[in-house]
Amino acid sequence: MVIVLLVFTLDQVFGILPINPAAAAVTQFSFASAGDYGFSSAAKTVMSSMGSSGASFALGVGDLLYTQPTSTVNEKTWCNQFKTSIPNVELIVGNHETWETNSTDGGGSINKFVLDCPFTLGAETGTYGFRYYFDYPSINPLARFIMVDPAIWNGTTSSSSLSYASGTANYNWVANAVDNARSNAIPWVIVVMHKICIGTGSQGCEVPMSFLTMLMNKRVDLILQGHDHTYQRSKQLTCATDGTYVSSCVANPGSSLTKGAGTVYVIDGTGGEGGGKTVSKPNTGYFAAYCCSTGTPLGYSLFTITSSSLLSTFVNTGGQTYKDSFTITGSSPPPNPSFTVSASPASVSFASGHSATSKITVNSVNGFAGTVSLSASVLPSSGLTALLNPSSFNVPKGGSASSTLTVSSSTWGNYVVNVTAVSGSLIGFTTVNVKVSDFSISANPSSLSFAVKSSASSTITVTSLNGFSGAVSLSATSSPSGISLSFGNGSVSVPTNSSASSILKVKSDKTGTYTVSVAGNAGGGLTHKVVLTVTVTTSQPAPDFSISANPSSVSFNSGNSGSTSVTLTGSSGFTGTLTISTAVNPVSGLSASCTPSSITLSSSTPSASSVCTLVSSLAATYTVTISASNGTLTRSTTVTAHVSDFSISISPSSVSGAVGSSTSATVTLSSIEQFTGTVALTVTPSSNSVSATVSPSSLTMQVEGPQHRHYPSVPILPEPTRFK
């Protein structure tokens, strides 16, 4: 699903209002943050207080509702209530917005929350509500907010829990987002997530320590979390170990902290639901302030940021009375020596049984010099081998050094190679996407029977797998010997993601049972075989024929068409005219026709094809049964047709405004049956006194793969248009 913003401008009779000049650069701003809200009076009090706090925006740090949505308490009413107090509410998913909890204990759907509380602060990078970051303000930013979803379910079971452990794509994405903020001299880096690991409340460790260690190694300034319905603020930490207090990890235990000395965790799950309490445990030593062992404070954390200071104050709005505040001050230190890692090319393709290479280059940044060690991991973990040569080297100050990554595989598929570069506490990452192609070979029919001194034929089909294309030579041998084998074409040219066929003709003067092995050879050792059983009898078996369709699955967009090639192959001397017919299930919505609609097979033409065209303007999945009959014999095959489309809606459907003002409406495009493609948008006012623009004017809709999210209706939100 994608969303676009329409902007309408009402002109005055005497002209258009002038555009305001650019506002002065922002040197200070405030924001409010809490998780675990619900929709009680306590939660509404928190929202109202945030609205009067002077905050530019509020963060909803997961677990937004705790009951099953109803007509009066749901995602939309929650967002409307919050936005009545503070218009800018930015969200990150919690467990109560996914199948982990909302199907049992209650909660809303993150898919609906991101529609009703869309991103409002300019441009974001990533997928809003799940894994994204934004800079604030958008021009000359003072802070980068990296919003992530570790340990959140991506499906309906715990096995779908999203991993941010070292070496995963999520881990690398966050590490690169932090490094990018530092390289762009953004003063403050703040990471926001719902679940926790280090805490002194009832919740245990769910976020990988390797992920949090990376954030502390990179001296992320602040980590904001929820999940535990308490308030907890850590000491300034350079490291931590869950379940063991390590005093040497504490850079500063107080409330007046120095920028760059370490990381502060603020666990604030006081947004309104309540019910939590702190407990004494080994992790308690990492915390400077927390509340409470009895009773729950209700409220939120209010942060005020300048280029050289960060002030945090816990704002108590109810429940247990509690206060806390801390400051982090200091100018951003000179950029630390570091390095970047890149791959060229970043994507490689090769045929199964072969290999490819990519050049991995480490570049010195800010005067870095030292030894860098490289390692590679592959997802999925089996099927591809990745080797680095050399696996370590010295990078000169201001220079670079390279290694060759060699990938090889005999299993077709798509792989991701994560390359990690390490030098002391510095870590860098890059990825190489690998596409391994192959082909398959099949025989139809795979069993032949004919009388001695006669013949029979089988259609040998070579099918592209994962983008394979090229020439494949065909050869055949029999065991025992004694039969004649010949191809209509000894080599076939296979198009990308399609297939090509050749007719194998078998003759014999000897009775017996034979095994025929047909080999397809694409060169370079890439060979596949198919086996046929041939029975030569003293008498002629009944004439027969077979039918096959290629491809057996066809996909196209509504209003367009698709096609499949149907091949009829005679056996045991079959001759005659076959009439081709089609039947569609469901019976309405798709039409199918084959050209030619009849085929005559003979001894000189034992096999022939017809092209069946499928046309539909109604999105659905159809089963097309294609049959061939001569009045006595009928043979059938099936083809699956996937017809996709999209829907468009606008909210609100009616807008109004004063002369000279602007207003907007949101257009939503929704994929039906996995529609993909670029949709052009136009808007036509019914009156010349109204001007209207649509931004962006075209959108590319894509079906998400498994490395992304389970939620199919997550919108892609464009940057809001600046109004006149």
C-alpha positions in Angstrom: 0.0 0.0 0.0 1.3 3.5 -0.8 0.0 6.9 0.1 0.3 10.2 -1.7 -0.6 13.7 -0.6 -3.0 16.0 -2.6 -2.7 19.7 -2.0 -5.4 22.1 -3.0 -4.9 25.9 -3.1 -7.8 28.3 -3.2 -6.8 31.4 -5.2 -8.1 34.8 -4.2 -9.9 36.7 -7.0 -7.0 39.2 -7.0 -4.1 36.7 -6.8 -2.3 34.0 -4.9 -1.0 34.6 -1.4 2.8 35.0 -1.4 5.0 32.1 -0.2 6.5 32.8 3.3 10.3 33.2 3.4 12.3 30.3 4.9 12.2 30.1 8.7 15.3 30.7 10.7 17.5 27.7 11.5 16.3 25.8 14.5 18.9 25.9 17.3 16.8 24.2 20.1 13.8 21.9 20.2 12.0 19.6 22.6 10.3 16.2 22.2 8.3 13.9 24.5 8.7 10.2 24.7 6.9 7.2 26.4 5.7 3.8 25.6 2.8 1.6 26.9 -0.1 4.0 26.6 -3.5 2.3 26.4 -6.6 4.5 26.2 -7.5 5.1 29.8 -8.0 8.5 31.4 -4.4 8.3 32.7 -3.1 7.8 29.1 -5.2 10.8 27.9 -3.7 12.9 30.7 -0.2 12.0 29.5 -1.2 12.9 25.9 -2.7 16.2 27.0 0.4 17.1 29.1 2.7 16.4 26.2 0.7 18.8 24.1 1.2 21.6 26.6 4.9 20.8 27.2 6.3 22.8 24.3 7.4 19.6 22.6 7.7 19.7 18.8 6.7 16.1 18.5 6.0 13.0 20.6 7.3 9.4 20.2 5.0 6.5 20.7 7.5 3.8 21.8 5.2 0.8 21.2 2.3 -0.9 22.9 -0.3 1.8 22.1 -3.5 -0.1 22.9 -4.2 -3.0 25.3 -7.7 -4.0 24.3 -9.2 -5.5 21.2 -10.3 -2.6 19.0 -14.0 -1.6 19.1 -16.0 1.0 17.2 -15.1 3.6 19.9 -11.7 2.5 21.0 -9.4 1.7 18.1 -6.3 2.8 16.2 -8.1 5.8 14.6 -9.7 7.1 17.9 -6.3 6.6 19.7 -4.5 8.6 17.1 -7.2 11.3 16.9 -7.1 11.7 20.7 -3.3 12.0 20.7 -3.2 14.4 17.8 -5.8 16.6 19.4 -3.1 17.4 22.0 0.1 17.3 19.8 -0.2 17.0 16.0 3.1 15.3 15.4 3.1 11.8 16.8 5.7 9.4 15.4 5.5 5.6 16.1 7.5 2.5 16.5 5.9 -0.9 16.7 5.5 -2.9 20.0 4.4 -6.4 20.8 0.8 -5.3 21.3 0.6 -4.1 17.7 1.5 -7.5 16.3 0.4 -11.1 16.4 2.6 -11.8 19.4 0.1 -10.1 21.8 -2.8 -8.4 20.0 -4.4 -11.8 19.1 -4.5 -12.9 22.7 -4.2 -10.1 25.3 -5.4 -7.3 23.1 -4.0 -4.4 21.1 -4.3 -2.7 17.8 -2.7 -3.4 14.4 0.5 -1.5 13.5 -0.8 -1.5 9.9 -3.7 0.7 10.9 -1.7 2.8 13.4 0.7 3.9 10.7 -2.2 5.0 8.5 -4.0 6.9 11.3 -0.8 8.4 12.7 1.3 8.9 9.6 4.9 10.3 9.7 4.7 14.1 9.8 8.3 15.4 10.2 9.5 15.6 6.6 11.5 12.7 5.1 12.2 9.3 6.7 14.5 6.6 5.5 13.2 3.0 5.9 9.7 1.7 6.7 7.8 3.9 9.0 6.5 2.2 12.1 9.1 -0.6 11.9 12.7 0.2 11.0 13.4 3.8 9.9 15.3 6.9 10.8 14.7 10.6 10.5 16.7 13.8 11.2 15.3 16.7 13.1 15.1 19.4 12.1 15.3 18.3 8.5 17.7 21.2 7.6 20.9 21.5 9.7 19.6 18.7 12.0 20.5 18.6 15.7 19.6 14.9 16.1 19.1 11.6 14.3 16.3 9.3 15.6 16.8 5.7 14.6 13.6 3.8 15.2 14.0 0.0 15.2 12.0 -3.2 16.1 14.3 -5.9 17.6 12.6 -9.0 18.9 9.2 -8.0 17.5 7.3 -10.8 15.8 7.3 -10.7 12.0 4.6 -13.4 11.7 2.4 -15.5 13.8 4.9 -17.5 15.8 7.9 -16.7 18.0 10.2 -18.1 15.3 9.4 -14.9 13.3 10.9 -12.7 15.9 13.1 -10.1 14.2 16.8 -10.5 14.9 19.2 -7.6 15.2 22.1 -9.8 16.3 25.6 -9.2 15.1 25.9 -10.0 11.4 22.3 -9.6 10.5 21.0 -7.2 7.9 19.1 -5.3 10.6 22.3 -4.9 12.7 24.3 -3.7 9.7 21.5 -1.2 8.7 21.5 0.4 12.2 25.3 0.5 12.4 25.5 2.3 9.0 22.8 4.7 10.1 24.8 5.7 13.1 28.0 6.0 11.1 26.2 8.1 8.5 24.9 10.5 11.2 28.4 10.9 12.6 30.0 11.5 9.2 27.4 14.2 8.5 28.2 15.9 11.8 24.8 15.5 13.3 25.4 16.3 17.0 23.1 13.7 18.7 22.2 10.1 17.8 19.2 8.6 19.6 18.0 5.0 19.1 14.4 4.1 19.9 13.0 0.6 20.4 10.2 -1.0 22.4 11.7 -4.1 23.9 14.7 -4.2 26.3 17.6 -6.3 27.6 19.4 -4.4 30.4 16.8 -3.4 33.0 15.8 -3.4 36.6 12.1 -4.2 36.2 10.1 -7.4 35.6 10.9 -7.7 31.9 13.8 -9.9 30.8 16.4 -9.6 28.0 14.9 -9.9 24.5 17.1 -7.5 22.5 20.5 -9.1 21.6 23.4 -7.9 23.7 25.6 -7.9 20.6 23.3 -5.2 19.1 23.3 -3.0 22.2 27.1 -3.5 22.6 27.6 -2.2 19.1 25.5 0.9 20.0 27.6 1.5 23.1 30.8 1.0 21.2 29.7 3.7 18.7 28.8 5.9 21.7 25.2 6.4 20.8 24.1 9.2 23.1 20.7 7.9 24.1 18.7 4.7 23.9 14.9 5.1 24.5 12.8 2.0 25.3 9.5 1.0 26.8 7.9 -2.5 27.4 8.6 -2.4 31.2 5.8 -0.3 32.8 8.2 1.7 34.9 10.7 4.5 34.7 14.4 3.6 34.6 17.5 5.7 33.7 20.9 4.1 33.5 24.2 5.4 34.3 26.4 6.5 31.4 27.7 3.2 30.1 30.4 2.1 27.8 29.5 -1.6 28.0 27.1 -3.9 29.9 26.5 -7.6 30.4 23.0 -8.9 31.1 22.7 -10.6 34.5 26.2 -9.4 35.6 27.0 -5.9 36.9 30.4 -4.8 35.6 31.4 -1.6 37.4 34.2 -0.8 34.9 31.4 -0.3 32.3 30.2 2.8 34.1 31.7 6.1 32.6 29.6 8.4 34.9 27.1 7.3 37.6 25.6 10.8 38.1 23.2 13.2 36.5 25.6 15.7 34.9 27.2 13.8 32.0 29.7 14.5 29.3 28.9 14.0 25.7 30.7 11.1 24.1 31.7 9.4 27.3 29.0 6.7 27.0 25.4 5.8 26.4 22.4 6.4 28.6 19.3 4.1 28.5 15.9 5.5 29.4 13.2 2.9 29.8 10.0 4.8 30.0 6.8 2.6 29.9 4.8 5.1 31.9 2.4 6.3 29.1 -0.7 5.3 30.9 -1.2 1.5 31.2 0.7 1.3 34.5 1.0 -1.9 36.6 4.8 -2.3 36.5 7.3 -2.3 39.3 11.1 -2.3 39.7 12.9 -5.2 41.3 16.4 -5.7 42.7 18.6 -7.8 40.3 22.2 -7.9 39.2 21.4 -5.4 36.4 20.2 -2.8 39.0 23.8 -1.7 39.4 23.7 -0.2 35.9 21.0 2.2 36.8 21.2 5.7 38.4 17.5 6.2 38.9 14.3 4.1 38.8 10.8 4.0 40.1 9.2 2.2 41.8 9.1 -1.1 43.7 5.5 -0.3 44.8 3.2 1.8 42.7 3.8 3.0 39.2 4.6 6.5 38.1 2.6 7.8 35.1 4.0 10.4 32.7 6.7 10.8 30.1 10.2 11.9 29.4 10.7 15.4 28.0 14.0 16.1 26.2 15.3 19.5 25.2 18.2 19.5 22.7 20.7 22.1 21.4 23.9 21.4 19.5 25.9 21.1 22.7 23.3 19.9 25.4 20.6 17.4 26.1 18.3 17.9 29.1 15.9 15.2 30.2 13.2 15.6 32.7 10.6 13.0 33.8 7.2 14.7 33.8 4.9 13.0 36.3 1.2 13.2 35.4 -0.2 10.8 38.0 0.3 7.6 39.9 3.3 7.3 42.2 5.0 10.7 42.7 8.5 10.7 41.2 11.1 13.1 39.8 14.2 12.6 37.8 16.4 14.7 35.4 19.8 14.6 33.9 21.9 16.5 31.4 24.5 15.6 28.8 26.7 18.5 27.7 29.7 19.1 25.5 30.5 20.0 21.9 30.7 17.2 19.5 34.3 15.9 19.6 36.4 15.9 16.4 35.4 13.0 14.2 37.1 9.9 15.3 39.3 8.0 12.9 37.3 5.4 11.2 36.8 3.6 7.9 34.2 2.8 5.3 33.6 -0.5 3.6 32.3 -0.9 0.0 31.8 -3.7 -2.5 32.2 -3.5 -6.3 30.1 -4.8 -7.8 27.5 -5.0 -5.0 25.5 -7.6 -6.9 26.9 -10.6 -8.9 25.2 -13.3 -10.9 26.4 -16.6 -12.2 25.2 -20.1 -13.2 25.2 -23.0 -10.8 28.6 -24.7 -10.5 30.4 -21.5 -11.2 31.7 -18.5 -9.2 32.0 -14.8 -9.3 34.1 -12.1 -7.5 33.5 -8.7 -5.9 36.2 -6.3 -4.8 35.9 -5.3 -1.1 37.5 -2.0 -0.4 38.2 -0.4 3.0 38.8 3.4 2.9 40.5 5.4 5.6 38.3 8.2 7.1 39.5 11.0 9.4 43.1 9.8 9.3 42.4 6.1 10.2 45.4 3.8 9.8 45.7 0.2 11.1 45.0 -3.5 10.5 41.5 -4.5 9.4 40.3 -8.0 9.6 37.5 -9.2 7.3 34.9 -12.0 7.6 31.9 -13.0 5.6 28.6 -14.6 6.5 25.9 -15.9 4.1 22.1 -15.8 4.3 20.7 -18.3 3.9 23.5 -20.1 5.7 23.8 -23.0 3.3 24.1 -23.3 -0.4 26.8 -20.7 -1.1 30.5 -20.5 -0.2 32.2 -17.1 0.4 35.9 -16.7 0.7 38.0 -13.5 1.2 41.6 -13.1 0.1 43.3 -11.6 1.9 41.2 -11.8 5.1 43.2 -9.0 6.7 45.4 -6.1 5.6 46.9 -2.8 6.6 45.0 0.4 5.6 47.3 3.4 5.3 46.3 6.8 6.6 44.2 8.6 4.0 44.4 5.5 1.7 42.6 2.2 1.1 43.2 -1.5 0.8 41.2 -4.2 -0.9 40.3 -7.9 -0.7 38.7 -10.2 -3.3 35.5 -11.9 -2.3 34.9 -15.1 -4.2 31.5 -16.7 -4.1 30.6 -20.1 -5.5 27.6 -22.3 -5.5 26.0 -25.4 -7.0 22.5 -24.5 -5.6 20.4 -22.0 -7.5 18.8 -19.2 -5.5 19.4 -15.7 -4.1 21.9 -15.1 -1.3 23.2 -12.1 0.7 26.8 -12.0 1.8 27.5 -9.8 4.8 31.1 -8.7 4.9 32.3 -7.4 8.3 35.4 -5.4 8.8 36.9 -5.1 12.3 39.8 -3.0 13.6 39.9 -2.8 17.4 36.5 -1.4 18.5 35.7 -0.1 15.0 33.3 -2.2 12.9 32.2 -1.6 9.3 29.9 -3.5 7.0 28.9 -4.0 3.4 26.7 -6.5 1.6 26.9 -8.3 -1.7 23.8 -9.7 -3.3 24.3 -13.0 -5.1 22.0 -14.5 -7.8 22.8 -18.1 -8.8 20.9 -19.4 -11.8 20.4 -22.9 -13.2 18.1 -24.9 -15.4 15.9 -28.0 -15.1 15.2 -30.7 -17.7 12.0 -32.8 -18.1 10.5 -35.3 -20.4 6.8 -35.6 -21.4 5.9 -38.3 -21.4 8.6 -39.9 -19.3 7.5 -43.4 -20.3 7.2 -44.7 -23.9 5.8 -47.9 -25.3 5.6 -48.9 -28.9 5.8 -52.0 -31.2 9.0 -53.3 -32.6 10.1 -51.6 -35.8 7.9 -48.6 -34.8 8.7 -45.4 -32.9 7.6 -43.0 -30.3 8.4 -39.4 -29.2 8.8 -37.4 -26.0 9.1 -33.7 -25.6 12.3 -32.7 -23.8 11.8 -29.3 -22.1 14.7 -27.2 -20.6 13.4 -24.6 -18.1 15.2 -21.5 -16.8 15.6 -21.3 -13.0 16.3 -17.9 -11.4 17.2 -16.0 -14.6 19.2 -18.6 -16.4 19.6 -18.1 -20.2 21.8 -19.6 -22.9 22.3 -22.5 -25.1 21.9 -26.0 -23.8 23.0 -29.0 -25.9 21.1 -32.2 -25.7 22.4 -35.8 -25.8 20.8 -39.2 -25.1 22.1 -42.7 -24.3 20.3 -46.0 -23.7 20.9 -49.0 -21.5 21.0 -51.6 -22.8 21.8 -50.5 -26.3 19.6 -51.4 -29.2 17.4 -48.4 -29.8 17.8 -45.4 -32.1 17.7 -41.9 -30.5 17.4 -38.6 -32.4 16.5 -35.0 -31.5 14.6 -32.6 -33.6 17.0 -30.0 -32.4 20.3 -31.0 -30.7 20.6 -27.7 -29.0 18.0 -25.3 -27.5 18.3 -21.7 -26.6 16.6 -21.0 -23.3 15.3 -17.5 -22.7 15.5 -15.9 -19.2 12.8 -17.3 -16.9 11.2 -19.3 -19.7 11.8 -22.6 -21.4 12.7 -24.3 -24.8 11.9 -27.8 -26.1 13.1 -30.4 -28.5 11.4 -33.6 -29.7 13.3 -36.9 -28.9 12.3 -39.7 -31.3 12.9 -43.3 -30.2 13.0 -46.3 -32.7 13.9 -49.9 -32.2 14.1 -53.3 -34.0 14.4 -55.2 -30.7 11.8 -55.9 -28.1 12.8 -55.2 -24.5 12.8 -52.5 -21.7 15.3 -49.7 -22.0 16.4 -46.9 -19.8 17.1 -43.7 -21.7 19.2 -40.9 -20.1 18.8 -37.5 -21.7 21.5 -34.9 -20.7 21.4 -31.1 -21.1 24.8 -29.4 -21.0 25.2 -25.7 -20.7 29.0 -25.8 -20.7 31.4 -25.2 -17.9 30.3 -28.4 -16.1 26.7 -27.4 -15.7 24.7 -30.5 -16.7 21.4 -32.0 -15.7 19.7 -35.3 -16.7 16.3 -36.8 -17.1 15.5 -40.5 -17.4 12.8 -42.1 -19.6 11.6 -45.7 -19.6 11.1 -47.2 -23.0 9.2 -50.5 -23.6 9.4 -52.1 -27.0 6.7 -54.8 -27.5 5.8 -57.3 -30.2 2.4 -55.7 -30.6 1.5 -52.1 -31.0 0.0 -50.5 -27.8 -3.0 -48.3 -28.2 -2.3 -44.9 -29.8 -2.3 -42.1 -27.3 -1.2 -38.5 -26.8 -0.1 -36.3 -23.9 -0.7 -32.6 -23.2 1.5 -30.1 -21.3 1.5 -26.3 -20.7 4.5 -24.1 -20.3 4.5 -22.0 -18.2 2.0 -23.6 -15.8 1.6 -20.4 -13.8 0.9 -17.0 -15.5 0.8 -13.6 -13.8 -0.4 -10.3 -15.2 -2.2 -7.1 -14.2 -5.9 -6.5 -14.5 -6.9 -5.3 -18.0 -3.9 -7.0 -19.6 -3.3 -10.6 -20.7 -1.0 -13.5 -20.3 -0.3 -16.6 -22.3 0.9 -20.2 -22.1 2.1 -22.6 -24.8 0.2 -25.9 -24.9 2.1 -28.9 -26.4 0.4 -32.0 -27.7 2.6 -35.1 -28.3 1.4 -38.3 -29.9 2.6 -41.8 -28.9 2.3 -45.3 -30.2 1.6 -44.1 -33.7 -1.2 -41.7 -32.7 -2.7 -39.7 -35.6 -5.7 -37.5 -35.8 -7.1 -34.1 -35.2 -7.4 -32.8 -31.6 -9.8 -30.1 -30.6 -8.5 -27.8 -27.8 -11.0 -26.4 -25.2 -10.7 -24.4 -22.0 -12.6 -24.2 -18.7 -12.1 -21.6 -16.0 -12.6 -21.7 -12.3 -14.1 -19.4 -11.0 -16.3 -19.4 -14.1 -16.5 -15.6 -14.4 -13.8 -13.0 -14.5 -11.3 -14.5 -17.0 -11.6 -15.6 -20.6 -9.3 -18.1 -22.2 -8.8 -19.0 -25.9 -6.2 -21.1 -27.8 -4.8 -20.5 -31.3 -5.0 -22.7 -33.2 -8.0 -24.4 -31.6 -7.3 -27.7 -33.3 -4.1 -29.6 -34.0 -3.5 -32.5 -36.3 -0.8 -35.0 -35.3 0.7 -37.5 -37.7 3.8 -39.7 -38.2 5.6 -36.7 -39.7 4.2 -34.3 -37.1 4.2 -36.2 -33.8 4.1 -33.0 -31.7 2.7 -29.5 -32.1 1.7 -26.5 -30.0 -1.0 -24.0 -29.5 -0.8 -20.6 -27.7 -3.6 -20.0 -25.1 -4.2 -16.4 -24.3 -5.7 -15.4 -20.9 -7.5 -12.1 -20.5 -9.0 -10.6 -17.3 -10.1 -7.3 -15.8 -10.9 -8.8 -12.4 -8.1 -9.4 -9.9 -8.2 -13.0 -8.5 -6.5 -16.3 -8.8 -7.9 -18.6 -11.5 -7.5 -22.2 -12.5 -7.7 -22.8 -16.2 -8.2 -26.4 -17.4 -7.0 -26.9 -21.0 -8.2 -30.1 -22.7 -7.6 -31.8 -26.0 -9.9 -34.4 -27.5 -10.4 -36.4 -30.7 -13.9 -37.6 -29.6 -12.5 -40.8 -28.1 -9.5 -39.7 -26.1 -9.4 -36.6 -23.8 -6.3 -35.4 -22.0 -6.1 -32.3 -19.8 -3.6 -30.0 -18.0 -4.1 -27.0 -15.7 -2.6 -23.5 -15.6 -2.9 -21.1 -12.7 -3.5 -17.5 -13.5 -2.7 -14.7 -11.0 -4.4 -11.4 -12.0 -3.4 -8.4 -9.9 -4.8 -4.9 -9.6 -4.8 -1.9 -7.2 -7.5 0.2 -5.6 -7.5 3.9 -5.0 -9.2 5.8 -2.2 -9.1 9.4 -0.8 -9.6 10.6 2.7 -11.3 12.9 3.4 -13.5 12.8 0.2 -14.6 16.4 0.8 -12.4 19.3 1.9 -13.1 23.0 2.4 -11.0 26.1 3.2 -11.0 29.9 3.2 -10.1 31.8 0.0 -6.4 31.9 -0.3 -5.8 29.0 2.0 -4.6 25.4 1.3 -5.8 22.1 2.4 -5.0 18.5 1.6 -6.3 15.0 1.3 -4.6 11.6 1.4 -4.8 9.2 -1.5 -4.2 5.6 -0.7 -3.2 2.9 -3.2 -3.8 -0.7 -2.1 -2.3 -3.7 -3.8 -4.8 -6.5 -4.8 -3.4 -10.0 -5.5 0.2 -8.7 -5.2 0.0 -5.9 -7.7 3.4 -4.5 -8.7 4.2 -1.6 -11.0 4.4 2.2 -11.4 1.1 4.1 -11.0 0.8 7.6 -12.5 -1.4 10.0 -10.5 -3.2 13.0 -12.0 -5.7 15.4 -10.4 -8.3 17.5 -12.3 -10.2 20.2 -10.4 -13.8 20.8 -11.5 -13.4 24.6 -11.2 -10.7 26.9 -12.6 -10.7 28.8 -9.3 -9.1 25.8 -7.5 -5.6 24.7 -8.2 -4.5 21.2 -7.2 -1.2 19.3 -7.1 -0.4 15.7 -6.4 2.9 14.8 -4.8 4.6 12.5 -5.8 3.0 12.2 -9.2 3.9 8.6 -9.6 4.5 5.7 -7.2 6.0 2.3 -7.6 4.2 -0.4 -5.8 6.2 -3.4 -4.8 5.4 -6.7 -3.0 7.7 -7.0 0.1 10.1 -10.0 0.2 10.8 -12.1 3.4 13.8 -10.0 4.6 11.2 -7.2 5.1 7.8 -7.2 7.1 4.9 -9.6 7.5 2.4 -6.8 7.5 1.1 -6.5 3.9 -0.6 -3.1 4.2 2.3 -1.1 5.6 2.2 2.3 3.6 5.2 4.0 2.0 4.8 7.6 3.1 6.2 10.4 1.0 7.5 13.7 2.4 4.6 16.0 3.0 4.2 18.9 0.6 5.1 22.3 1.9 1.9 24.5 1.7 1.8 28.0 0.3 
